[in-house]
Amino acid sequence: MKEKAHYRIICSYGILTERVNPNRTMEKNPTKIVVYHCTNLRLFHNGNQKKFARERPGINIVAVPCSGKVEAHHLLKTLASGAQGVMVLACGEKACRYLEGSMRSKKRVEYAKEWLVKLGIEPERFRFIHVPPMDITALDSALKEFAAELQSFGNTPPIAKNQTELTTNPR
């Protein structure tokens, strides 16, 4: 029986790594990033969102009516469910259709980062970015940079375990 060949898989984002299991087969481990974006940015149309995510392994894109609708607990739950990083894309502060939506989301991302510090997790796992409308190249470069930073952190420590420790060991 022939052994399976090993190939190094390189994505344009540099977010794929390789791992060899005991059966000598290679598995891809993309960096898992969840991107919440305001629909008013008009980044995707006519199914381009699915195509964009399919071409970039590990990237999940979630459209929200306004970035101000993303709460801090959404970010923490996303990280707890296995994502290695969460990115929130918002309109410019003065370009927000709902006036204060992007300012609200920025404050909520900062609040969620404070919780990560309390849990002993890198707060840089959350990223807030103002993106110009219809600018996919800005999103592409932001994702590349974010994925590279997340790879330097390694795997996400389980938040649920840390939360249990915080509640069972009062300080």
PyMOL commands that set and color helices and strands:
alter all, ss='L'
color gray80, all
select helices_A, chain A and resi 39-41+48-55+67-69+72-80+101-119+123-125+136-153+159-168
alter helices_A, ss='H'
color red, helices_A
select strands_A, chain A and resi 18-20+26-28+33-38+59-64+85-90+126-130
alter strands_A, ss='S'
color yellow, strands_A
deselect
rebuild
show_as cartoon
